[in-house]
Amino acid sequence: MNRSRIARIGLGLVVATLVFLGAGFVLIKALESGPVKFRGKEVERWAEDLKSSDPAVRGAATNIVLSEIIPALTNTMFNDTNDSAIVLSLVDGLNSLPGIMINHSFSISRRSDAVGYLGSFGADAAPAIPALLEGLKSKEFPRSAALSALGEINLQPEIVIPILQKFLDDDVEDVKGAAIEALGEFGPLAKAAGPKLVTFLKYPSKELPFAAQKALKKIDPELARRSGVK
């Protein structure tokens, strides 16, 4: 075998290796879950723009959030319920290789994130309240995230507060905790929940008593004081 042929074979192997590595890189990037963006901008940035002191920035953000982002996130939280078996197999297979770790979000995480993004819009997410309340009817829905979002949106207390109170009796501790914290966001408007929150001060966990203390201080400082909250 002459040198020129050896060189061609070597070059071919190098090219094939580069193509293989390039394809692998593209595949990994395609499987990774990046930040959620609308019009090239991450959702967190849109939430920040809603609070801008510049009326033009705030107005533009409000328009996009209401017309595009909230409908899209609402669709995700209800309908993004399936993970492709092929994608999951690829992620598992590639992550088993040395030096590779693909950060891929599963559907339950994507749905929970969508709900969380709605909460980050605060009162601007008012149009999403009916959808969040509807979602809470299903145990398959990211209920903890939805309860937290309702606290952050902090509107329609006459409707939302009684629903939050019902979830204090849920059988899932994280859901109870989210309901407690959301009630705290409504402050004195949630005063009717005070006596029930007092019962959580001695709940057999670390998280719920702490959450109840914080909520009581916001809702009814006098009741908190009488109940031994410092």
C-alpha positions in Angstrom: 0.0 0.0 0.0 1.6 3.3 -1.1 1.8 6.3 1.0 -0.9 8.3 -0.9 -3.5 5.6 -0.3 -2.6 5.4 3.4 -3.0 9.2 3.6 -6.4 9.0 1.9 -7.6 6.3 4.3 -6.3 8.3 7.2 -8.0 11.4 6.0 -11.2 9.5 5.5 -11.1 8.2 9.0 -10.5 11.7 10.4 -13.4 13.1 8.4 -15.7 10.2 9.4 -14.7 10.7 13.1 -15.4 14.5 12.8 -18.8 13.8 11.2 -19.7 11.3 13.9 -18.7 13.7 16.7 -20.5 16.6 15.0 -23.7 14.5 14.6 -23.4 13.5 18.3 -22.9 17.1 19.4 -26.0 18.2 17.4 -28.0 15.3 18.8 -27.1 16.1 22.4 -27.9 19.8 21.9 -31.3 18.8 20.4 -32.1 16.6 23.4 -31.1 19.1 26.0 -33.9 21.2 27.5 -33.0 24.8 27.2 -34.7 27.9 28.7 -38.2 28.6 27.5 -38.2 31.6 25.1 -40.7 33.7 23.3 -39.6 35.9 20.5 -36.0 35.0 21.4 -36.3 36.2 25.0 -36.5 34.0 28.1 -39.7 34.0 30.1 -37.9 35.5 33.2 -36.9 38.5 31.1 -40.5 39.1 30.1 -41.5 38.9 33.7 -38.9 41.5 34.5 -40.1 43.8 31.7 -43.6 43.7 33.2 -42.1 45.5 36.2 -40.1 48.0 34.2 -40.2 51.7 35.1 -40.3 52.4 31.4 -43.9 52.6 30.2 -43.0 51.6 26.7 -41.1 48.5 27.8 -43.9 47.6 30.3 -46.6 48.1 27.7 -44.9 46.0 25.0 -44.2 43.2 27.5 -47.9 43.3 28.7 -49.1 42.9 25.2 -46.8 39.9 24.4 -47.5 38.2 27.7 -51.2 38.5 27.4 -51.5 37.7 23.7 -48.8 35.0 23.3 -47.1 33.8 26.4 -50.0 33.1 28.8 -52.0 31.2 26.1 -48.8 29.1 25.2 -48.0 28.4 28.9 -51.6 27.4 29.6 -51.5 25.0 26.6 -48.3 23.5 28.0 -49.6 23.0 31.5 -52.7 21.1 30.2 -51.5 19.3 27.1 -47.7 18.6 27.4 -48.4 15.2 29.0 -46.3 12.8 26.9 -42.6 12.0 26.7 -41.4 10.3 23.6 -40.1 6.8 24.3 -37.5 7.2 21.6 -36.2 10.5 23.2 -36.2 9.0 26.6 -34.2 6.0 25.4 -31.7 8.2 23.6 -31.2 10.4 26.8 -30.8 7.3 29.0 -28.3 5.7 26.5 -26.2 8.8 26.0 -26.2 9.6 29.7 -24.7 6.2 30.4 -21.6 7.2 28.4 -18.6 8.7 30.2 -18.5 12.5 30.3 -22.0 13.0 29.0 -24.9 14.4 31.0 -27.9 15.6 29.1 -30.3 17.9 31.0 -33.6 16.8 29.6 -36.9 18.0 31.2 -39.7 15.5 31.5 -43.3 16.5 30.8 -44.3 16.8 34.5 -41.4 19.3 34.9 -42.3 21.2 31.8 -45.9 21.5 33.0 -44.9 22.6 36.5 -42.4 25.1 35.0 -45.2 26.6 32.8 -47.4 27.0 35.9 -44.5 28.6 37.8 -43.9 31.1 34.9 -47.5 32.2 35.1 -47.1 33.0 38.8 -44.0 35.0 38.0 -46.1 37.4 36.0 -48.0 38.4 39.2 -51.3 40.3 38.7 -50.6 40.4 34.9 -51.5 36.6 34.9 -55.1 37.3 35.9 -56.4 35.7 32.7 -54.8 32.4 33.8 -56.7 32.2 37.1 -59.7 30.2 35.7 -57.3 27.7 34.0 -55.3 27.3 37.2 -58.5 26.6 39.2 -59.7 24.1 36.6 -56.4 22.3 36.7 -56.5 22.0 40.5 -59.5 19.6 40.0 -57.1 16.9 38.8 -54.4 15.2 40.9 -52.4 14.7 37.8 -52.0 18.5 37.5 -49.0 20.2 39.1 -51.1 21.3 42.0 -48.4 22.7 44.3 -47.1 24.9 41.6 -50.7 26.1 40.8 -51.4 27.0 44.4 -48.2 28.9 44.6 -49.0 30.7 41.3 -52.4 31.7 42.7 -50.7 33.2 45.7 -48.3 35.2 43.5 -51.0 36.4 41.2 -52.8 37.5 44.3 -56.2 38.4 42.8 -59.9 37.4 43.2 -59.5 36.7 46.9 -63.3 35.9 47.2 -62.8 33.0 44.9 -59.2 31.9 45.4 -59.0 32.0 49.2 -61.8 29.5 49.9 -60.2 27.1 47.4 -56.8 27.5 49.0 -58.3 26.7 52.3 -59.7 23.4 51.0 -56.2 22.3 50.0 -55.1 22.6 53.6 -56.8 19.2 54.1 -55.1 17.6 51.1 -53.3 14.3 51.7 -50.1 15.5 50.0 -47.8 17.5 52.3 -46.3 19.6 49.5 -49.8 20.6 48.4 -50.7 21.6 52.0 -47.5 23.6 52.2 -48.1 25.4 48.9 -51.7 26.3 50.1 -50.4 27.6 53.4 -47.8 29.8 51.7 -50.3 31.1 49.1 -52.8 32.0 51.9 -50.0 34.0 53.5 -49.6 36.0 50.3 -53.2 37.3 50.7 -52.4 38.7 54.2 -55.4 39.8 56.3 -57.8 38.9 53.5 -57.2 35.3 54.5 -58.0 35.8 58.2 -60.7 33.1 58.1 -57.9 30.6 57.6 -56.1 31.6 60.8 -57.5 29.0 63.2 -56.8 26.2 60.7 -53.2 27.5 60.2 -52.7 27.4 64.0 -53.2 23.6 63.9 -50.2 23.3 61.6 -47.9 24.8 64.2 -47.5 21.4 65.7 -47.7 19.4 62.5 -45.2 16.5 62.6 -42.8 17.9 60.0 -40.2 20.7 59.7 -41.6 22.5 56.7 -45.3 22.9 57.5 -45.0 24.5 61.0 -42.4 27.0 59.6 -44.7 27.8 56.6 -47.7 28.2 59.0 -45.7 30.6 61.3 -44.8 32.8 58.3 -48.3 32.8 57.0 -49.9 33.6 60.3 -47.6 36.6 60.8 -48.9 38.0 57.5 -52.5 37.1 58.0 -53.2 37.7 61.7 -50.2 38.9 63.7 -52.3 39.0 66.9 -53.4 35.4 66.5 -49.8 34.4 65.7 -48.7 36.1 68.9 -51.3 34.3 71.0 -50.4 31.1 69.4 -46.7 31.4 70.5 -45.3 32.5 67.2 -42.3 34.8 67.6 
